[in-house]
Amino acid sequence: MRLFLQLRKYITYIVLGIFTALAILAVPAFTQDDPVTIRILMHAIEAKQWEILEEKFEEEHPNINLEIVEGPNATNLVEDLYTSSFLLGDSPYDLVYMDIVWTPKFAAAGWLADLSDRVSDEELAAFLDADVEGGRYKEGLYRMPFRSDAGLLYYREDLLEAAGYEPPETTQELMEISQALQADGEVEWGYVWQGKQYEGLSAMFVELLDGFGGFWIDPETKEVGLDRPEAIAAVNFLRQTINDEISPPGVTTYTEEETRRFFQSGKAAFLRNWPYVWSLANSEDSQVAGKIALKPMVHAPGYDSSAAQGGWGIGMVKSTDHPEEAWEVIEFLTSEDAQKAFVLEHGYLPSRRSLFTDADVVDKYPQYPQFLEVQEQAVLRPPIAQYSQASDILQRYLSAAITERMTPEAAMEKAAEETRNLLDT
């Protein structure tokens, strides 16, 4: 089975390599009088959304043609396309539009240019702290933040107010309120979260782990904390939500969208998810429209709330023939004006702190100051070059623990052991 998976992966890279090679061959000849073309690949859906930025940039920079290449909508396939183009050694892309967890892998491979000398600490201070840190690898800065994201807790404000409850701060309060609302017949279930074996499970767990006082991997010392009591307590909390029938048994197969639809249908009192849910849960066809509120995630008593830092940013390909023009594009796209236009048009979260309280933004999205409160408590998934492999290990053993194929203690001990072996190689 493992050999089959490896062969399939290699075949995928070969196919992607062929497409990338064709893209390189399709690049038109360049003459001195032509504008410089700067290429960037992204999801097809977002490529369409970027058209307003593309047009505005080219109006202000007639010497540069910004070419946005539409890729597949699956994040892992976009990452594979970038990877295959770099492995071929002559990438057709000048910029990389990347998920925050790609940064250490791409930087460690030597595929990205260090941007440290192009931006000052004062300029970086305008962005969310965790978003900036997500662009660093060792001593370098390889990614400038464009749009942000962080995990948070949605709750049925109407039900809590009617029953006289304050929004929960701790995991224990969440469970007690859930059970009370279920006992009164107000909701079928208390709490839904992402329990499927995929990257969303790692993102959900990293904020819960921090909220229990634990840690996954220390990027400086490479110390692993998955087998510590705090990590096991976090896993036990997830198990307890299922065993006490606060979370539905099917939660171990849910991704963001399954949980969003579950909560939006009025079946649950609490939901862990991302900011995009807000507008959908308040749409006309939602059964909970106007009845919900949001807050930072719950945590264990004596600790603080945490949010898994997500979001997308822009890096420069180290081999680009046009680094100065590529930097002009990065400066424009991460500017306050460009981010504001994009946020107002499409409702994503900005990476610039000031836009969360901007009058025009708040007028259209009154919840954005609350999103800022969540973002300020964000934590990173481990910024290590082997992140993908480390996440795969965590996902496998977390899934085994929450589906009761292994005890939390045994699962976390194996996860820690394999992670240490990974970091030692």
C-alpha positions as CSV (number, residue, x, y, z in Angstrom):
1,M,0.0,0.0,0.0
2,R,2.8,2.4,0.9
3,L,4.6,1.6,-2.4
4,F,1.4,2.3,-4.3
5,L,1.0,5.7,-2.6
6,Q,4.6,6.6,-3.3
7,L,4.2,5.6,-7.0
8,R,1.0,7.7,-7.2
9,K,2.8,10.7,-5.7
10,Y,5.7,10.4,-8.2
11,I,3.3,10.0,-11.1
12,T,1.4,13.1,-9.8
13,Y,4.7,15.1,-9.8
14,I,5.6,13.9,-13.3
15,V,2.2,15.0,-14.7
16,L,2.4,18.3,-12.9
17,G,5.9,18.7,-14.2
18,I,4.7,18.2,-17.7
19,F,2.1,20.9,-17.3
20,T,4.6,23.3,-15.8
21,A,7.1,22.6,-18.6
22,L,4.3,23.5,-21.1
23,A,3.6,26.7,-19.2
24,I,7.3,27.6,-19.5
25,L,7.4,26.9,-23.2
26,A,4.2,29.0,-23.7
27,V,5.8,32.1,-22.3
28,P,6.0,34.6,-25.1
29,A,9.3,36.1,-26.3
30,F,10.2,39.3,-24.4
31,T,11.4,42.5,-26.1
32,Q,12.9,45.5,-24.4
33,D,9.9,47.7,-25.1
34,D,7.4,45.2,-23.6
35,P,6.2,45.6,-20.0
36,V,7.8,43.1,-17.6
37,T,5.4,40.2,-16.8
38,I,5.1,39.0,-13.2
39,R,3.3,35.7,-12.8
40,I,1.6,34.3,-9.8
41,L,-0.4,31.1,-9.5
42,M,-3.5,30.7,-7.2
43,H,-6.8,29.0,-6.8
44,A,-9.2,29.6,-9.7
45,I,-11.9,31.1,-7.5
46,E,-9.6,33.6,-5.9
47,A,-7.9,34.4,-9.2
48,K,-11.3,35.8,-10.3
49,Q,-11.6,37.8,-7.1
50,W,-8.1,39.3,-7.7
51,E,-9.2,40.9,-11.0
52,I,-10.0,44.2,-9.3
53,L,-6.5,44.3,-7.8
54,E,-4.9,43.3,-11.1
55,E,-6.6,46.1,-13.0
56,K,-5.8,48.7,-10.4
57,F,-2.1,47.6,-10.2
58,E,-1.6,47.7,-14.0
59,E,-3.2,51.2,-14.2
60,E,-0.7,52.5,-11.6
61,H,2.2,50.4,-13.0
62,P,2.0,50.4,-16.8
63,N,5.6,49.0,-17.0
64,I,4.5,45.8,-15.3
65,N,2.0,43.2,-16.5
66,L,0.6,41.2,-13.6
67,E,-0.4,37.8,-14.9
68,I,-2.6,35.7,-12.5
69,V,-2.5,32.0,-13.5
70,E,-5.6,30.1,-12.5
71,G,-4.8,26.8,-10.7
72,P,-7.1,24.1,-9.2
73,N,-9.2,25.0,-6.2
74,A,-7.7,22.3,-4.0
75,T,-4.9,23.9,-1.9
76,N,-2.7,20.8,-2.0
77,L,-2.8,20.7,-5.8
78,V,-1.7,24.3,-6.0
79,E,1.2,23.6,-3.6
80,D,2.1,20.6,-5.8
81,L,2.1,22.8,-8.9
82,Y,4.5,25.2,-7.3
83,T,6.7,22.4,-6.0
84,S,7.0,20.7,-9.4
85,S,7.8,24.0,-11.0
86,F,10.7,24.6,-8.5
87,L,11.9,21.0,-8.9
88,L,12.2,21.5,-12.7
89,G,14.6,24.4,-11.9
90,D,13.1,27.0,-14.2
91,S,9.8,28.1,-12.6
92,P,7.5,30.2,-14.7
93,Y,6.3,32.0,-11.6
94,D,7.9,35.1,-10.1
95,L,5.7,35.2,-7.0
96,V,4.2,32.5,-4.7
97,Y,0.7,33.0,-3.3
98,M,1.0,30.7,-0.3
99,D,-0.8,29.2,2.7
100,I,1.0,30.1,5.9
101,V,2.1,26.6,6.5
102,W,4.0,26.4,3.2
103,T,6.6,29.0,4.3
104,P,9.1,26.9,6.2
105,K,9.1,24.1,3.5
106,F,9.6,26.5,0.6
107,A,12.1,28.6,2.4
108,A,14.2,25.6,3.7
109,A,14.3,24.3,0.1
110,G,15.9,27.6,-1.1
111,W,13.0,28.4,-3.4
112,L,12.1,31.8,-1.9
113,A,13.9,35.1,-1.7
114,D,14.6,36.6,1.7
115,L,12.6,39.9,1.9
116,S,14.1,41.1,5.2
117,D,16.1,43.9,3.6
118,R,13.1,45.2,1.7
119,V,10.8,46.0,4.6
120,S,11.5,47.7,8.0
121,D,10.3,46.6,11.4
122,E,8.1,49.7,11.6
123,E,6.4,48.7,8.4
124,L,5.9,45.2,9.6
125,A,4.4,46.5,12.9
126,A,1.2,47.5,10.9
127,F,0.4,43.8,10.3
128,L,-0.9,41.2,12.8
129,D,2.0,39.8,14.8
130,A,1.3,36.1,14.2
131,D,0.8,36.8,10.5
132,V,4.2,38.3,10.2
133,E,5.8,35.5,12.3
134,G,4.2,33.0,9.9
135,G,6.3,34.5,7.1
136,R,9.6,34.0,8.9
137,Y,11.9,31.0,8.7
138,K,15.0,31.0,10.9
139,E,16.5,34.5,10.4
140,G,14.7,35.4,7.2
141,L,11.4,36.8,6.1
142,Y,9.9,34.9,3.1
143,R,6.3,35.9,3.1
144,M,4.4,39.1,3.3
145,P,0.8,38.8,4.7
146,F,-2.1,39.5,2.4
147,R,-5.3,38.1,4.1
148,S,-5.6,36.5,7.5
149,D,-7.6,33.9,9.3
150,A,-7.9,32.4,12.8
151,G,-10.0,29.8,14.5
152,L,-12.8,31.0,16.8
153,L,-16.0,29.9,18.6
154,Y,-19.5,30.7,17.3
155,Y,-22.4,30.3,19.7
156,R,-26.2,30.7,19.8
157,E,-26.5,34.0,21.5
158,D,-30.3,33.8,21.6
159,L,-30.3,30.5,23.5
160,L,-27.7,31.5,26.0
161,E,-29.4,34.8,26.8
162,A,-32.8,33.1,27.2
163,A,-31.3,30.6,29.6
164,G,-29.3,33.3,31.5
165,Y,-25.8,32.1,30.6
166,E,-22.8,34.1,29.8
167,P,-20.7,32.9,26.8
168,P,-18.3,30.2,28.0
169,E,-14.7,30.9,28.7
170,T,-13.5,27.4,29.6
171,T,-14.0,24.0,28.2
172,Q,-15.9,22.9,31.3
173,E,-18.3,25.9,31.0
174,L,-18.9,25.0,27.3
175,M,-19.8,21.4,28.3
176,E,-22.0,22.4,31.2
177,I,-24.0,24.9,29.1
178,S,-24.2,22.4,26.2
179,Q,-25.7,19.7,28.5
180,A,-28.2,22.1,30.0
181,L,-29.5,23.3,26.6
182,Q,-29.7,19.8,25.4
183,A,-31.6,18.7,28.5
184,D,-34.1,21.5,28.0
185,G,-34.6,20.4,24.4
186,E,-33.2,23.7,23.0
187,V,-30.7,21.9,20.7
188,E,-29.9,18.4,19.7
189,W,-26.2,18.8,20.2
190,G,-23.9,21.0,22.1
191,Y,-20.6,21.4,20.2
192,V,-19.3,20.7,16.7
193,W,-15.7,20.8,15.6
194,Q,-13.5,19.5,12.8
195,G,-12.6,15.8,13.6
196,K,-11.8,14.3,10.2
197,Q,-8.2,13.2,9.6
198,Y,-6.9,16.1,7.5
199,E,-5.1,19.4,8.0
200,G,-8.1,21.0,9.7
201,L,-7.8,18.6,12.6
202,S,-4.2,19.8,13.2
203,A,-5.3,23.4,13.0
204,M,-8.2,22.8,15.5
205,F,-5.9,20.9,17.9
206,V,-3.1,23.4,17.9
207,E,-5.3,26.1,19.4
208,L,-6.9,23.6,21.9
209,L,-3.4,22.4,22.9
210,D,-2.2,25.9,23.6
211,G,-5.4,26.5,25.5
212,F,-4.5,23.6,27.8
213,G,-1.0,25.0,28.4
214,G,0.7,22.5,26.1
215,F,2.7,22.7,22.8
216,W,3.3,20.6,19.7
217,I,6.9,21.3,18.6
218,D,9.2,24.0,19.8
219,P,10.8,25.2,16.5
220,E,13.9,26.4,18.2
221,T,14.8,23.4,20.3
222,K,12.8,20.8,18.3
223,E,11.3,19.6,21.6
224,V,8.1,17.7,21.2
225,G,5.2,18.1,23.7
226,L,2.6,15.7,22.3
227,D,3.0,13.1,25.1
228,R,2.9,15.6,28.0
229,P,-0.1,15.7,30.4
230,E,-1.4,18.9,28.8
231,A,-1.7,17.4,25.4
232,I,-3.3,14.2,26.7
233,A,-5.8,16.4,28.6
234,A,-6.7,18.2,25.4
235,V,-7.3,14.9,23.6
236,N,-9.4,13.7,26.6
237,F,-11.6,16.8,26.3
238,L,-12.4,16.0,22.6
239,R,-13.1,12.4,23.5
240,Q,-15.4,13.5,26.4
241,T,-17.5,15.7,24.1
242,I,-18.3,12.6,22.0
243,N,-18.7,10.2,24.9
244,D,-21.0,12.5,26.8
245,E,-23.0,13.1,23.7
246,I,-22.3,16.8,23.5
247,S,-20.8,16.3,20.1
248,P,-22.4,14.0,17.5
249,P,-20.5,10.7,16.9
250,G,-20.1,11.7,13.2
251,V,-17.9,14.7,14.2
252,T,-14.9,12.5,13.7
253,T,-15.6,12.7,9.9
254,Y,-16.5,16.4,9.7
255,T,-14.5,19.1,8.0
256,E,-15.2,22.9,8.1
257,E,-18.2,22.7,5.8
258,E,-20.0,19.8,7.5
259,T,-19.7,21.6,10.8
260,R,-20.8,24.9,9.4
261,R,-23.9,23.3,7.8
262,F,-24.7,21.4,11.0
263,F,-24.5,24.6,13.1
264,Q,-26.3,26.7,10.5
265,S,-29.3,24.3,10.5
266,G,-29.8,25.0,14.2
267,K,-28.7,21.6,15.5
268,A,-25.9,22.7,17.7
269,A,-25.2,25.5,20.3
270,F,-21.5,25.9,19.7
271,L,-19.2,25.7,16.7
272,R,-15.4,25.9,16.2
273,N,-14.6,27.3,12.8
274,W,-13.1,30.1,10.8
275,P,-14.3,33.7,10.1
276,Y,-15.8,32.9,6.7
277,V,-18.7,31.2,8.5
278,W,-20.2,34.5,9.8
279,S,-21.7,35.7,6.5
280,L,-23.0,32.3,5.5
281,A,-24.6,31.6,8.9
282,N,-26.3,35.0,8.7
283,S,-27.6,34.6,5.2
284,E,-31.3,34.6,4.4
285,D,-31.5,30.8,4.1
286,S,-29.8,30.2,7.5
287,Q,-31.9,29.0,10.4
288,V,-29.6,30.8,12.8
289,A,-29.4,34.2,11.0
290,G,-29.3,37.0,13.6
291,K,-29.2,34.6,16.5
292,I,-25.4,34.0,16.8
293,A,-22.3,35.7,18.1
294,L,-18.6,34.9,18.2
295,K,-15.8,34.9,20.6
296,P,-12.2,33.6,21.2
297,M,-12.0,29.8,21.7
298,V,-12.6,28.2,25.1
299,H,-9.6,27.0,27.1
300,A,-8.8,25.0,30.2
301,P,-9.1,26.8,33.6
302,G,-6.0,28.8,34.4
303,Y,-4.9,29.3,30.8
304,D,-5.6,31.7,27.9
305,S,-7.6,31.4,24.7
306,S,-5.8,30.6,21.5
307,A,-6.6,30.7,17.8
308,A,-4.9,28.8,15.0
309,Q,-3.3,31.3,12.7
310,G,-4.3,30.8,9.1
311,G,-4.2,33.0,6.1
312,W,-2.4,33.6,2.8
313,G,0.6,35.7,1.9
314,I,3.0,36.5,-1.0
315,G,6.6,35.4,-1.4
316,M,9.1,36.1,-4.1
317,V,10.6,33.2,-6.1
318,K,14.3,33.3,-5.6
319,S,15.0,32.6,-9.3
320,T,12.9,35.4,-10.7
321,D,14.5,37.5,-13.4
322,H,12.6,40.5,-12.2
323,P,13.0,40.9,-8.4
324,E,12.4,44.7,-8.4
325,E,9.2,44.5,-10.3
326,A,8.1,41.5,-8.3
327,W,8.6,43.5,-5.1
328,E,6.5,46.3,-6.6
329,V,3.7,43.9,-6.9
330,I,4.1,42.6,-3.3
331,E,4.2,46.2,-2.0
332,F,1.0,47.1,-3.8
333,L,-1.0,43.9,-2.9
334,T,-0.1,44.2,0.8
335,S,-0.7,47.9,1.0
336,E,-3.6,49.3,3.1
337,D,-5.5,50.6,0.0
338,A,-5.3,47.3,-1.8
339,Q,-6.3,45.2,1.2
340,K,-9.2,47.5,2.0
341,A,-10.6,47.3,-1.5
342,F,-10.3,43.5,-1.4
343,V,-11.9,43.2,2.0
344,L,-14.8,45.5,1.1
345,E,-15.4,43.6,-2.1
346,H,-15.0,40.0,-0.9
347,G,-15.3,39.9,2.9
348,Y,-11.9,38.3,3.7
349,L,-10.0,39.3,6.8
350,P,-7.2,41.7,6.3
351,S,-3.7,41.2,7.6
352,R,-3.3,44.9,8.5
353,R,-4.4,45.6,12.0
354,S,-5.9,49.0,11.2
355,L,-8.4,47.7,8.8
356,F,-10.3,45.7,11.4
357,T,-11.5,49.0,12.9
358,D,-11.6,51.1,9.7
359,A,-14.8,53.0,9.6
360,D,-15.8,51.8,6.1
361,V,-15.0,48.2,6.9
362,V,-16.8,48.2,10.2
363,D,-19.8,49.9,8.6
364,K,-20.1,47.0,6.2
365,Y,-18.8,44.3,8.6
366,P,-19.7,45.2,12.2
367,Q,-18.2,42.0,13.5
368,Y,-14.6,42.8,12.4
369,P,-13.5,44.4,15.7
370,Q,-14.4,41.1,17.4
371,F,-12.4,39.2,14.8
372,L,-9.4,41.4,15.7
373,E,-9.8,40.2,19.3
374,V,-9.5,36.6,18.1
375,Q,-6.6,37.4,15.7
376,E,-4.6,39.0,18.5
377,Q,-4.6,35.6,20.3
378,A,-3.4,33.6,17.3
379,V,-0.8,30.9,17.6
380,L,1.2,29.3,14.7
381,R,1.4,25.7,13.7
382,P,5.1,24.7,14.1
383,P,7.2,26.6,11.5
384,I,9.5,23.7,10.6
385,A,10.6,22.5,7.2
386,Q,9.0,19.0,7.9
387,Y,5.7,20.5,8.8
388,S,3.6,18.4,6.3
389,Q,5.0,15.2,7.7
390,A,4.6,16.3,11.3
391,S,1.0,17.2,10.6
392,D,0.3,13.9,9.0
393,I,1.7,12.1,12.1
394,L,-0.5,14.2,14.4
395,Q,-3.6,13.7,12.3
396,R,-3.2,9.9,12.2
397,Y,-2.8,9.5,16.0
398,L,-5.4,12.1,16.9
399,S,-7.9,10.3,14.7
400,A,-7.0,7.0,16.4
401,A,-7.6,8.6,19.8
402,I,-10.9,10.3,19.2
403,T,-12.3,7.3,17.4
404,E,-11.2,5.1,20.3
405,R,-8.9,2.9,18.3
406,M,-6.2,3.9,20.7
407,T,-6.2,5.4,24.2
408,P,-5.2,9.1,24.3
409,E,-2.0,8.2,26.2
410,A,-0.9,5.5,23.7
411,A,-1.8,7.7,20.7
412,M,0.1,10.7,21.9
413,E,3.1,8.7,22.9
414,K,3.3,7.2,19.4
415,A,2.7,10.6,17.8
416,A,5.5,12.1,19.9
417,E,7.9,9.2,19.2
418,E,7.3,9.4,15.4
419,T,7.6,13.2,15.5
420,R,11.0,13.0,17.3
421,N,12.2,10.4,14.8
422,L,11.1,12.7,12.0
423,L,13.0,15.7,13.4
424,D,16.1,13.6,14.0
425,T,16.4,12.6,10.4
